[in-house]
Amino acid sequence: MAEDFGYAWRTVRLYCPSAPTFLAREWVQAAWKQLLAARRWSFMRGTLAVPYDGSSPYVTMPSDFASFDIVVDTAQQKKICTDQSLAELTCADPMHAVTGPPRALLPATPGPNGEVRYEVYPHGSAATFSGYYNRQGPRLTDGQFFSGVLADGAEVLVAGALAQAALWPGTGEKPNPYFNAGLAQTKANEFKYGVQMLSLRDDEQAPADLWDSWEQADCGCGCSAGGDPRATDACAW
C-alpha cells in the first residue's frame, strides 16, 4: 500500500515524541524539498499537450509547469528546441522575419495572470506540441499519497526529517531526548543514500522516451548545424 504524508510525519513523531506535530510536519516538508531538488523524478513528470493556433506569438504552459523534459511538433515529427534564449535567436534573425513551422520555444514574459508563457519561433503556423514536462513540487498535504518510487520509499523522507529532528534541542521546559549531532549526521547520510537508491530505481522505472528516433528541428541559431553565434560577429555580446 502506498504511503502518505501522514505516515511520514507520524513516524517522525514516534522517534521524536517531544516534537510538536507542526514541527514534525515541517521537517518532512523540508526533506521533500531536498529530495525534489536532487533530480528530475519521473513521478513529477507531466504529459504535455499544447495546441497552438498560429495567431499569437505565445503558448501558455500548465499551471504546475517547472521545465521542459521533451517537446515535439507532432505534425513535423520533430523535436522542438527549448534550450535557446531569445537573444541567441535574435542574433540570427533580428527582425524575427523567418517563416515556417515552429522550431523552438523561447522563455517569454509571464501572461496577464502570471502564467508561464513561451514564444513560438517562428510563429504563424498552427501546431500541436506534445511531450513531457517537469512539474513543480507543491507542499505536501494531508491525505496526499506518494507515487512512483516514493510510494513505498517514504522511509527516505523520514530519514531526512529525523536528521533535522536530531539537531533540535527542544525547549527549556521539554528538552529533546533525540537531540544528538552524531545521530543527525548518521540520518543525513541515510537520507542521501536513500535518495541515490531511489534515483537508480527511478531510472529503471521511467518510461522510455517515445521520440528518441525523431529528428531535432533546426532552431535557427546555428547550434543544430554545429555553429555557435557567439563565435561570429553576427551581433555584439
Beta strands, then each sheet from edge to edge (+ up, - down):
strand 1: 45-52
strand 2: 58-60
strand 3: 65-73
strand 4: 78-79
strand 5: 104-107
strand 6: 117-121
strand 7: 127-135
strand 8: 215-216
sheet 1: 1+ 7- 3+ 4- 8-
sheet 2: 2+ 6- 5+
end
